[in-house]
Amino acid sequence: MTPPRPQDAPSCAAPPGITDLPSDWSSLWLQMLQAASSSHATPLLTHSADSGWALGGICSARSAALFDLYKPLLDARTAPLAAPWVVAQLGQSLDGFVATATGDSYYVNGAHCLLHLHRLRALCDAVIVGAGTVAIDNPQLTTRRVPGPQPMRVVLDPAARLDGQSRVFRDGQAPSLWVCDARHAHQARLRLGDLKAPHTTEVLAVDGLLDATGASRPERAVAALGQRGLRLLFVEGGGMTVSRFFKAGALDRLHLVVAPVLIGNGRRGLQVPAHDVMADCPRPRARTLALGEDMLWDLALRSHGPQ
C-alpha cells in the first residue's frame, strides 16, 4: 500500500455530520494505516503471531471499538493466507432494501456509514463493485474522505455490459480493472479505446467468470485478483453483487449496516439462499457497532483466518 501524497491527504478532522469521533481517533487511524502498509508495530499498536494486532496503549472506548471493527483487516495483511481475504459492506433499510423502486438511494445510510466505506477502501488493496452500481451511481471509489491510499478500483462486469465511459474508467484518480469473462474482454477493450488518464484502466479477462447458464462466478474473480497480488479485497456493492459473493461462499466477513428507515418496495439488499428449517439457517458470529443512527452488524462468515 502506498501512502497518499501529503498534498492529496484528506484531513483527519471529522467531516460534516460526524460529531462523536474522539480526539484520539486521528492518531490511532494514522497508526493503523502505518501498520497496514509496513506490518511494523507503532506506539499504540502491537502485533503477535497468536493474536494479531492489538492496542498497546490507552485510548477512548469509541476508538477502541473502531479498532476492533477494523482489526480483522489488519490481521489479514500479516496472516499466512492461501487466498485473498474478502470483506463486503452493504447498507440497507430495516425492511431490506438499498433503494426505492425508482432507484433513489440518497441516502439510505448516514454520514457515519459513508466515512466507514472510505476507511474500508483505504485498508484494502482493491474495492469491487458490480456493473449495475457503476451504471446507476457512477461512483469514484476513492478515499477522498479519509487519509489513506487509493485502492485498485475493480468493476465486475462479466458480460461487458458497460460502455467504458464511466468516471471510474476515465477520471485518472486511481488505477482500475474492468473484470470480464474472457469471451467478452475484447469488446471491453474496444470500448475503452485510447485512454489519456494518468492512471489507465486495464481489462482483466477471466476464464469461466460466467458459467454455462450465464451466471457469474465471483470465486473466479477473487482468484484472478489474487494472482495480481491483490490480497485484501473489499466488495462494496451493490446488493446483487454482495449477495452473489455471499451465495458463492466467497466472503470472509460482512458488514451489514441497517438504517432506521422503512422503504416498502424497491431494490433488494442482501439476498441469501432459502432454508426450510430454522435449525439449518446460518447464524454467523456477530457483533454490533452504532454508526450514528445506523447499526452495523459485523458478521464473521468463515471459521478460519482473521476473526
Residue frames as qw, qx, qy, qz and C-alpha x, y, z in Angstrom:
[[0.000, 0.887, 0.462, 0.000, 0.00, 0.00, 0.00],
 [0.424, 0.268, -0.002, 0.865, 1.35, 3.44, -0.98],
 [0.130, -0.613, -0.485, 0.610, 0.54, 6.28, 1.40],
 [0.319, 0.863, 0.359, 0.156, -1.19, 9.30, -0.12],
 [0.443, 0.348, -0.066, 0.823, 0.92, 12.27, -1.13],
 [0.193, -0.362, -0.506, 0.759, 0.75, 14.95, 1.60],
 [0.185, 0.138, -0.128, -0.965, -0.96, 17.43, -0.69],
 [0.495, -0.144, -0.650, -0.558, -3.65, 14.87, -1.50],
 [0.308, -0.187, -0.871, 0.334, -4.24, 13.57, 2.01],
 [0.360, -0.696, -0.372, -0.497, -7.63, 14.49, 3.49],
 [0.157, -0.526, 0.483, -0.682, -7.75, 15.99, 6.93],
 [0.313, -0.135, -0.912, 0.230, -8.33, 13.76, 9.95],
 [0.257, 0.045, 0.355, -0.898, -10.88, 16.27, 11.22],
 [0.350, 0.370, 0.835, -0.207, -14.44, 14.98, 11.49],
 [0.040, 0.245, 0.579, 0.776, -16.43, 15.60, 8.28],
 [0.417, -0.138, 0.050, -0.897, -19.80, 17.42, 8.37],
 [0.813, -0.177, -0.285, -0.475, -22.44, 15.35, 10.16],
 [0.785, -0.057, -0.543, 0.292, -19.88, 13.49, 12.30],
 [0.254, -0.788, 0.169, -0.535, -19.90, 14.71, 15.88],
 [0.830, -0.507, 0.163, -0.165, -18.80, 11.75, 18.00],
 [0.819, 0.334, -0.313, 0.345, -15.25, 11.00, 16.83],
 [0.637, -0.721, -0.050, 0.269, -12.98, 11.15, 19.90],
 [0.065, 0.941, -0.306, -0.128, -9.88, 13.33, 19.87],
 [0.435, -0.515, 0.716, 0.181, -7.54, 10.32, 19.91],
 [0.825, 0.357, 0.434, -0.062, -9.03, 8.65, 16.84],
 [0.490, 0.843, -0.204, -0.085, -7.00, 10.59, 14.26],
 [0.092, -0.688, 0.719, -0.025, -3.68, 9.42, 15.70],
 [0.652, -0.077, 0.745, -0.120, -4.89, 5.82, 16.00],
 [0.760, 0.585, 0.238, -0.151, -6.17, 5.79, 12.42],
 [0.360, 0.829, -0.425, -0.051, -2.85, 7.04, 11.05],
 [0.284, -0.499, 0.814, -0.086, -1.03, 4.35, 13.02],
 [0.772, 0.207, 0.575, -0.174, -3.42, 1.73, 11.64],
 [0.657, 0.743, -0.074, -0.103, -2.54, 2.87, 8.12],
 [0.054, 0.751, -0.657, 0.039, 1.14, 2.63, 9.02],
 [0.558, -0.223, 0.785, -0.149, 0.68, -0.90, 10.38],
 [0.797, 0.449, 0.355, -0.191, -1.25, -1.90, 7.26],
 [0.564, 0.794, -0.226, -0.036, 1.47, -0.68, 4.92],
 [0.207, 0.687, -0.665, 0.209, 4.57, -1.79, 6.85],
 [0.862, -0.238, -0.444, -0.057, 3.39, -4.54, 9.26],
 [0.429, 0.207, -0.532, 0.700, 5.50, -2.83, 11.94],
 [0.363, -0.643, -0.597, 0.314, 4.37, -2.02, 15.46],
 [0.076, 0.673, 0.066, 0.732, 3.56, 1.60, 16.34],
 [0.022, -0.278, 0.552, -0.786, 3.35, 3.49, 19.64],
 [0.613, -0.075, 0.295, -0.729, -0.29, 2.40, 20.03],
 [0.918, 0.184, -0.110, -0.333, -0.33, -0.92, 18.16],
 [0.308, -0.489, 0.815, 0.032, 1.46, -4.20, 18.85],
 [0.804, 0.271, -0.358, -0.390, 1.49, -7.46, 16.93],
 [0.431, -0.370, 0.817, -0.100, 1.92, -11.10, 17.87],
 [0.241, 0.135, -0.865, -0.420, 1.71, -14.30, 15.86],
 [0.029, -0.281, -0.934, 0.220, -1.00, -15.68, 18.15],
 [0.093, 0.683, 0.597, -0.410, -3.44, -12.78, 18.48],
 [0.385, 0.655, 0.380, 0.528, -2.56, -10.48, 15.60],
 [0.145, 0.457, -0.083, 0.874, -2.79, -6.75, 16.08],
 [0.449, -0.649, -0.582, 0.196, -3.74, -5.30, 19.45],
 [0.072, -0.916, 0.018, -0.393, -3.93, -1.96, 21.21],
 [0.715, -0.021, -0.424, 0.555, -0.74, -1.42, 23.16],
 [0.129, 0.095, -0.274, 0.948, -1.76, 1.89, 24.70],
 [0.099, 0.525, 0.683, -0.497, -4.70, 3.56, 26.36],
 [0.061, -0.130, -0.415, -0.898, -7.36, 5.12, 24.15],
 [0.497, 0.017, 0.227, -0.837, -11.02, 6.10, 24.36],
 [0.568, 0.147, 0.779, -0.221, -13.76, 3.48, 24.35],
 [0.649, 0.669, 0.146, -0.333, -15.06, 4.63, 20.95],
 [0.294, 0.727, -0.589, -0.196, -11.61, 4.49, 19.35],
 [0.297, -0.275, 0.910, -0.084, -11.07, 1.02, 20.83],
 [0.661, 0.367, 0.583, -0.296, -14.42, -0.13, 19.38],
 [0.576, 0.753, -0.151, -0.281, -13.49, 1.20, 15.94],
 [0.030, 0.602, -0.793, -0.089, -10.11, -0.51, 16.15],
 [0.514, -0.015, 0.839, -0.179, -11.84, -3.82, 16.96],
 [0.688, 0.583, 0.271, -0.337, -14.01, -3.36, 13.87],
 [0.539, 0.768, -0.324, -0.121, -11.01, -2.92, 11.55],
 [0.444, -0.572, 0.689, 0.001, -8.63, -5.30, 13.33],
 [0.833, 0.152, 0.531, 0.039, -9.55, -8.32, 11.13],
 [0.609, 0.789, -0.004, 0.079, -8.42, -6.34, 8.07],
 [0.043, -0.834, 0.542, -0.093, -5.08, -5.55, 9.69],
 [0.674, -0.307, 0.669, -0.060, -4.70, -9.18, 10.77],
 [0.849, 0.447, 0.282, -0.023, -5.41, -10.37, 7.23],
 [0.381, 0.869, -0.315, 0.026, -2.35, -8.48, 5.98],
 [0.075, -0.641, 0.746, -0.164, 0.03, -10.45, 8.20],
 [0.809, -0.074, 0.521, -0.262, -1.77, -13.81, 8.20],
 [0.124, -0.314, 0.837, 0.431, -0.36, -16.62, 6.02],
 [0.672, 0.397, 0.398, -0.482, -3.46, -16.95, 3.86],
 [0.497, 0.031, 0.752, 0.433, -3.54, -19.12, 0.75],
 [0.196, 0.598, 0.608, 0.484, -6.18, -16.97, -0.95],
 [0.012, -0.393, 0.027, -0.919, -7.34, -13.34, -0.83],
 [0.094, -0.402, -0.739, 0.533, -9.31, -12.28, 2.25],
 [0.062, -0.411, -0.505, -0.756, -12.65, -10.71, 1.30],
 [0.014, 0.419, 0.596, -0.685, -14.83, -8.30, 3.26],
 [0.012, 0.506, 0.583, 0.636, -18.12, -6.86, 1.99],
 [0.044, 0.284, 0.446, -0.848, -20.22, -3.96, 3.17],
 [0.092, -0.452, -0.686, -0.562, -23.89, -3.36, 2.44],
 [0.123, 0.139, 0.418, -0.889, -26.16, -0.64, 3.75],
 [0.230, -0.357, -0.765, -0.485, -29.89, -1.25, 3.69],
 [0.443, -0.421, 0.031, -0.791, -33.19, -0.29, 5.29],
 [0.471, -0.206, 0.704, -0.490, -34.91, -2.06, 8.17],
 [0.824, 0.274, 0.357, -0.345, -37.05, -3.92, 5.65],
 [0.729, -0.105, 0.588, 0.335, -34.11, -4.98, 3.48],
 [0.571, 0.750, 0.267, 0.201, -33.89, -2.50, 0.60],
 [0.554, -0.232, 0.106, 0.793, -30.95, -0.47, -0.71],
 [0.038, 0.078, -0.244, -0.966, -33.07, 1.93, -2.77],
 [0.546, 0.362, 0.381, -0.652, -36.67, 2.78, -3.64],
 [0.705, 0.395, 0.585, 0.069, -38.48, 1.33, -6.64],
 [0.427, 0.904, 0.023, -0.010, -37.37, 4.37, -8.67],
 [0.795, 0.276, -0.193, 0.504, -33.74, 3.70, -7.76],
 [0.090, -0.837, 0.198, -0.502, -33.38, 6.58, -5.27],
 [0.825, -0.221, -0.416, 0.311, -30.75, 5.61, -2.70],
 [0.308, 0.319, -0.269, 0.855, -29.67, 9.05, -1.40],
 [0.222, 0.470, -0.824, 0.225, -29.28, 8.41, 1.41],
 [0.801, -0.306, -0.492, -0.151, -30.28, 5.09, 2.90],
 [0.737, -0.378, -0.311, 0.466, -27.44, 5.34, 5.41],
 [0.149, -0.983, -0.063, 0.086, -25.95, 8.37, 7.09],
 [0.249, 0.878, -0.388, 0.125, -22.63, 10.20, 7.14],
 [0.532, -0.558, 0.631, -0.088, -21.02, 7.73, 9.57],
 [0.869, 0.171, 0.463, 0.038, -21.59, 4.84, 7.16],
 [0.598, 0.790, -0.054, 0.126, -20.10, 6.80, 4.26],
 [0.095, -0.827, 0.537, -0.139, -16.99, 7.51, 6.33],
 [0.752, -0.255, 0.604, -0.065, -16.81, 3.80, 7.21],
 [0.838, 0.504, 0.203, 0.055, -16.83, 2.95, 3.48],
 [0.369, 0.859, -0.306, 0.181, -13.84, 5.19, 2.84],
 [0.421, -0.641, 0.627, -0.140, -11.92, 3.63, 5.73],
 [0.870, 0.048, 0.490, -0.008, -12.53, 0.16, 4.32],
 [0.689, 0.715, -0.016, 0.118, -11.29, 1.33, 0.92],
 [0.052, 0.868, -0.459, 0.182, -8.13, 2.74, 2.50],
 [0.567, -0.474, 0.660, -0.136, -7.34, -0.51, 4.33],
 [0.853, 0.206, 0.480, -0.009, -7.90, -2.82, 1.34],
 [0.391, -0.230, 0.595, 0.664, -5.91, -3.50, -1.81],
 [0.076, -0.162, -0.654, -0.735, -8.97, -3.36, -4.06],
 [0.407, 0.289, 0.478, -0.723, -12.58, -2.17, -3.92],
 [0.073, 0.133, 0.890, 0.431, -15.06, -4.18, -6.02],
 [0.466, 0.359, 0.317, -0.744, -18.41, -3.07, -7.41],
 [0.534, 0.331, 0.763, 0.152, -20.77, -4.59, -9.93],
 [0.203, 0.228, 0.498, 0.812, -21.67, -3.21, -13.34],
 [0.172, -0.747, -0.597, -0.236, -25.12, -2.16, -12.11],
 [0.416, -0.744, -0.211, 0.478, -23.65, 0.08, -9.41],
 [0.352, -0.234, 0.318, 0.849, -21.36, 1.75, -11.94],
 [0.075, 0.421, 0.641, 0.638, -24.19, 2.25, -14.44],
 [0.277, -0.792, -0.527, -0.138, -26.60, 3.72, -11.86],
 [0.469, -0.827, -0.129, 0.281, -24.35, 5.57, -9.39],
 [0.562, 0.708, -0.137, 0.405, -21.22, 6.33, -11.45],
 [0.644, -0.750, -0.001, 0.149, -19.06, 6.14, -8.28],
 [0.240, 0.849, -0.453, 0.130, -15.49, 7.39, -7.83],
 [0.959, -0.188, -0.188, 0.103, -14.44, 4.67, -5.32],
 [0.422, 0.548, -0.389, 0.608, -11.68, 6.83, -3.84],
 [0.568, -0.432, -0.537, 0.450, -10.55, 7.56, -0.28],
 [0.167, 0.558, 0.064, 0.810, -11.22, 11.30, -0.53],
 [0.505, -0.732, -0.139, -0.435, -12.93, 11.47, 2.89],
 [0.791, -0.590, 0.133, 0.097, -10.13, 9.91, 4.94],
 [0.015, 0.749, -0.646, -0.150, -6.33, 9.86, 4.95],
 [0.755, -0.092, 0.650, -0.002, -5.16, 6.70, 3.25],
 [0.145, -0.263, 0.729, 0.615, -4.01, 5.14, -0.02],
 [0.660, 0.299, -0.139, -0.675, -6.23, 4.69, -3.03],
 [0.679, -0.051, 0.732, -0.019, -7.24, 1.07, -3.67],
 [0.023, -0.034, 0.788, 0.614, -7.34, -0.61, -7.03],
 [0.567, 0.250, 0.231, -0.750, -10.86, 0.03, -8.36],
 [0.112, -0.023, 0.959, 0.261, -12.39, -3.19, -9.70],
 [0.610, 0.209, 0.022, -0.764, -15.56, -3.27, -11.80],
 [0.354, 0.005, 0.935, 0.026, -17.06, -6.74, -12.06],
 [0.575, 0.491, -0.020, -0.654, -18.81, -6.82, -15.43],
 [0.617, -0.105, 0.763, 0.161, -18.69, -10.42, -16.74],
 [0.572, 0.539, 0.587, 0.194, -20.61, -9.77, -19.97],
 [0.313, -0.092, 0.203, 0.923, -19.01, -6.33, -20.63],
 [0.093, 0.752, 0.647, 0.079, -22.33, -4.52, -20.47],
 [0.182, -0.810, -0.111, 0.546, -20.86, -1.10, -19.65],
 [0.568, 0.805, 0.118, 0.126, -19.94, 1.45, -22.33],
 [0.750, 0.037, -0.075, 0.656, -16.50, 2.23, -20.89],
 [0.142, 0.657, 0.069, 0.737, -17.29, 5.92, -20.32],
 [0.598, -0.750, -0.282, -0.025, -17.88, 5.84, -16.54],
 [0.004, -0.909, 0.331, -0.253, -15.58, 8.00, -14.44],
 [0.785, -0.466, 0.407, 0.041, -14.09, 5.01, -12.64],
 [0.835, 0.249, 0.324, 0.368, -12.55, 4.17, -16.02],
 [0.455, 0.699, 0.187, 0.519, -11.75, 7.72, -17.13],
 [0.239, -0.961, -0.051, -0.128, -11.08, 10.07, -14.21],
 [0.589, 0.516, -0.416, 0.463, -7.47, 9.04, -13.56],
 [0.428, -0.738, 0.275, -0.444, -7.81, 9.32, -9.78],
 [0.575, -0.395, 0.709, -0.105, -6.70, 5.71, -9.19],
 [0.145, 0.238, -0.872, -0.402, -5.94, 2.59, -11.25],
 [0.738, 0.112, 0.273, -0.607, -8.90, 0.48, -12.33],
 [0.114, -0.111, 0.955, 0.250, -9.56, -3.06, -13.53],
 [0.697, 0.160, -0.078, -0.695, -12.54, -3.89, -15.73],
 [0.291, -0.192, 0.936, -0.052, -13.09, -7.59, -14.98],
 [0.720, 0.289, -0.151, -0.613, -14.89, -9.51, -17.72],
 [0.887, 0.038, 0.459, 0.012, -15.35, -13.08, -18.81],
 [0.398, -0.348, 0.583, 0.617, -12.60, -13.92, -21.30],
 [0.379, 0.459, 0.724, 0.349, -15.20, -14.24, -24.06],
 [0.084, 0.920, 0.368, 0.106, -16.20, -10.56, -23.69],
 [0.511, -0.600, 0.041, 0.613, -12.85, -8.95, -22.84],
 [0.397, 0.138, 0.444, 0.791, -12.08, -7.85, -26.41],
 [0.039, -0.760, -0.511, -0.400, -15.36, -5.93, -26.54],
 [0.438, -0.838, -0.193, 0.263, -14.47, -4.10, -23.32],
 [0.537, -0.323, 0.246, 0.739, -11.04, -3.14, -24.67],
 [0.250, 0.440, 0.511, 0.695, -12.61, -1.69, -27.80],
 [0.208, -0.862, -0.419, -0.195, -14.94, 0.45, -25.70],
 [0.528, -0.688, -0.044, 0.496, -12.09, 1.84, -23.64],
 [0.515, 0.826, 0.020, 0.229, -10.19, 2.96, -26.72],
 [0.581, 0.330, -0.288, 0.686, -7.08, 5.06, -26.16],
 [0.474, -0.805, -0.329, 0.138, -7.16, 6.26, -22.54],
 [0.346, 0.677, -0.177, 0.625, -5.38, 9.54, -21.80],
 [0.579, -0.779, 0.023, -0.239, -5.79, 9.49, -17.98],
 [0.052, 0.699, -0.675, 0.230, -2.61, 9.26, -15.87],
 [0.426, -0.152, 0.862, -0.229, -3.91, 6.07, -14.25],
 [0.444, 0.146, -0.628, -0.622, -5.09, 3.79, -17.02],
 [0.799, -0.047, 0.370, -0.472, -7.82, 1.21, -16.85],
 [0.098, 0.325, -0.909, -0.244, -6.94, -2.36, -17.73],
 [0.843, -0.021, -0.164, -0.512, -9.33, -5.07, -18.84],
 [0.246, -0.363, 0.883, -0.166, -8.79, -8.29, -16.89],
 [0.727, 0.099, -0.480, -0.481, -10.04, -11.32, -18.79],
 [0.419, -0.291, 0.776, -0.371, -11.10, -14.21, -16.53],
 [0.385, 0.042, -0.850, -0.358, -11.77, -17.67, -17.93],
 [0.396, -0.358, -0.846, 0.006, -15.07, -19.11, -16.73],
 [0.053, 0.019, 0.380, -0.923, -16.29, -15.96, -14.98],
 [0.674, 0.082, -0.002, -0.734, -19.67, -16.82, -16.49],
 [0.457, -0.083, 0.883, -0.063, -20.91, -20.38, -16.11],
 [0.123, 0.171, 0.850, 0.483, -22.87, -22.37, -18.70],
 [0.009, 0.720, 0.692, -0.051, -26.14, -20.71, -17.60],
 [0.195, 0.702, 0.130, 0.673, -24.74, -17.18, -17.84],
 [0.557, -0.819, -0.131, -0.034, -24.46, -16.72, -14.07],
 [0.223, 0.791, -0.460, 0.336, -21.35, -15.02, -12.70],
 [0.883, -0.226, -0.335, 0.238, -18.83, -16.90, -10.56],
 [0.177, -0.949, 0.181, -0.187, -17.36, -14.47, -8.01],
 [0.795, -0.473, 0.322, 0.202, -14.84, -17.02, -6.78],
 [0.759, 0.362, 0.240, 0.486, -13.16, -16.91, -10.21],
 [0.143, 0.893, -0.015, 0.426, -12.80, -13.13, -9.89],
 [0.586, -0.774, 0.235, -0.047, -11.31, -13.48, -6.40],
 [0.872, -0.130, 0.312, 0.353, -8.74, -15.99, -7.67],
 [0.580, 0.607, 0.179, 0.513, -7.80, -13.78, -10.63],
 [0.108, -0.930, 0.102, -0.335, -7.34, -10.74, -8.39],
 [0.761, -0.580, 0.270, 0.107, -5.22, -12.80, -6.03],
 [0.829, 0.180, 0.256, 0.464, -2.97, -13.72, -8.92],
 [0.298, 0.792, 0.050, 0.530, -2.47, -9.99, -9.48],
 [0.428, 0.108, -0.501, 0.744, -1.16, -9.64, -5.92],
 [0.374, -0.429, 0.025, -0.822, -4.36, -8.13, -4.50],
 [0.335, -0.032, -0.900, 0.277, -4.73, -9.95, -1.17],
 [0.030, 0.397, 0.641, -0.657, -7.28, -7.86, 0.72],
 [0.039, -0.308, -0.623, -0.718, -10.50, -7.32, -1.23],
 [0.183, 0.321, 0.503, -0.782, -13.47, -5.11, -0.36],
 [0.032, 0.426, 0.778, 0.460, -16.82, -5.81, -2.08],
 [0.052, 0.149, 0.269, -0.950, -18.71, -2.53, -1.80],
 [0.511, 0.450, 0.439, -0.587, -21.83, -3.16, -3.82],
 [0.481, -0.299, 0.081, -0.820, -24.40, -3.21, -4.89],
 [0.708, -0.192, 0.471, -0.490, -26.90, -5.54, -3.26],
 [0.939, 0.287, -0.059, -0.180, -26.87, -8.11, -6.06],
 [0.538, 0.585, -0.555, 0.246, -23.08, -8.26, -6.21],
 [0.230, -0.462, 0.691, -0.507, -22.68, -8.66, -2.44],
 [0.836, -0.029, 0.327, -0.440, -25.40, -11.32, -2.45],
 [0.859, 0.423, -0.286, -0.051, -23.65, -13.24, -5.25],
 [0.273, 0.548, -0.688, 0.389, -20.38, -13.24, -3.29],
 [0.521, -0.302, 0.573, -0.556, -22.28, -14.41, -0.20],
 [0.921, 0.149, 0.119, -0.341, -24.03, -17.25, -2.05],
 [0.749, 0.505, -0.418, 0.100, -20.73, -18.35, -3.62],
 [0.839, -0.486, -0.077, 0.231, -19.11, -18.61, -0.19],
 [0.626, 0.458, -0.056, 0.629, -16.54, -16.04, -1.30],
 [0.159, -0.811, 0.119, -0.550, -16.82, -13.72, 1.72],
 [0.499, 0.017, -0.683, 0.533, -14.79, -13.91, 4.91],
 [0.113, -0.401, -0.528, 0.740, -16.64, -11.08, 6.59],
 [0.019, 0.618, 0.547, 0.564, -19.74, -8.96, 6.01],
 [0.051, -0.227, -0.372, 0.898, -20.52, -5.53, 7.42],
 [0.070, -0.579, -0.712, -0.390, -24.30, -5.16, 7.15],
 [0.056, -0.094, -0.290, 0.951, -25.38, -1.63, 8.05],
 [0.073, -0.600, -0.781, -0.158, -29.07, -1.25, 8.84],
 [0.003, -0.183, 0.043, -0.982, -30.66, 2.20, 8.73],
 [0.142, 0.395, 0.744, -0.519, -33.78, 3.11, 10.76],
 [0.382, 0.334, -0.193, -0.840, -35.89, 3.69, 7.66],
 [0.564, 0.268, 0.775, -0.096, -38.72, 1.71, 6.01],
 [0.070, 0.296, -0.520, -0.798, -38.87, 1.77, 2.20],
 [0.691, 0.282, 0.373, -0.551, -41.64, -0.76, 1.48],
 [0.852, 0.382, 0.338, 0.115, -40.54, -1.79, -2.01],
 [0.182, 0.908, -0.328, -0.187, -37.53, -1.28, -4.23],
 [0.614, 0.510, -0.595, 0.098, -34.08, -2.66, -4.93],
 [0.894, -0.417, -0.165, -0.019, -33.36, -5.55, -2.60],
 [0.185, -0.803, 0.553, -0.124, -30.42, -5.59, -0.22],
 [0.107, -0.382, 0.918, -0.024, -28.83, -8.80, 0.99],
 [0.878, 0.087, -0.109, -0.459, -30.39, -11.94, -0.51],
 [0.191, -0.443, 0.871, -0.090, -29.29, -15.33, 0.80],
 [0.392, -0.018, -0.870, -0.300, -30.20, -18.95, -0.05],
 [0.660, -0.356, 0.009, -0.662, -33.52, -20.01, 1.44],
 [0.139, 0.133, -0.947, 0.259, -33.83, -22.68, 4.16],
 [0.570, -0.394, -0.537, -0.481, -36.95, -24.61, 5.14],
 [0.736, -0.495, -0.427, 0.176, -35.83, -25.44, 8.68],
 [0.171, -0.957, 0.130, -0.195, -34.77, -22.75, 11.11],
 [0.769, -0.517, 0.316, 0.202, -32.09, -25.02, 12.55],
 [0.770, 0.243, 0.324, 0.493, -30.39, -25.06, 9.12],
 [0.205, 0.945, 0.086, 0.239, -30.24, -21.27, 8.85],
 [0.637, 0.206, -0.310, 0.675, -26.71, -19.91, 9.28],
 [0.386, -0.910, -0.148, -0.013, -26.08, -17.86, 12.42],
 [0.623, 0.452, -0.269, 0.579, -22.69, -16.24, 11.87],
 [0.516, -0.456, -0.364, 0.627, -20.78, -14.95, 14.85],
 [0.132, 0.756, 0.296, 0.569, -21.82, -11.32, 15.13],
 [0.328, -0.469, -0.371, 0.732, -21.23, -8.12, 17.00],
 [0.176, 0.849, 0.427, 0.255, -22.75, -4.67, 16.55],
 [0.377, -0.263, -0.086, 0.884, -21.50, -1.11, 16.48],
 [0.205, 0.858, 0.406, -0.239, -23.55, 2.06, 16.18],
 [0.396, 0.095, 0.314, 0.858, -22.65, 4.31, 13.23],
 [0.227, -0.102, -0.054, -0.967, -24.64, 7.41, 14.04],
 [0.689, 0.025, 0.249, -0.680, -28.30, 6.38, 13.76],
 [0.800, 0.270, -0.472, -0.253, -27.39, 3.27, 11.77],
 [0.740, -0.451, 0.486, -0.117, -26.43, -0.10, 13.28],
 [0.457, 0.554, -0.675, -0.168, -23.54, -2.06, 11.81],
 [0.939, -0.195, 0.251, -0.135, -23.66, -5.85, 12.11],
 [0.135, 0.672, -0.720, -0.108, -20.13, -7.27, 11.85],
 [0.951, 0.015, 0.163, -0.262, -20.57, -10.87, 10.68],
 [0.168, -0.534, 0.808, 0.185, -17.73, -13.41, 10.63],
 [0.835, 0.285, -0.090, -0.461, -18.62, -15.81, 7.82],
 [0.759, 0.320, -0.559, 0.092, -15.63, -18.17, 7.97],
 [0.819, -0.574, -0.025, 0.005, -14.28, -20.20, 10.86],
 [0.790, -0.101, 0.088, 0.598, -10.66, -19.76, 9.70],
 [0.370, 0.532, 0.114, 0.753, -8.49, -16.74, 9.05],
 [0.093, 0.133, -0.340, 0.927, -8.56, -13.37, 10.86],
 [0.286, -0.603, -0.740, -0.085, -11.53, -13.14, 13.22]]
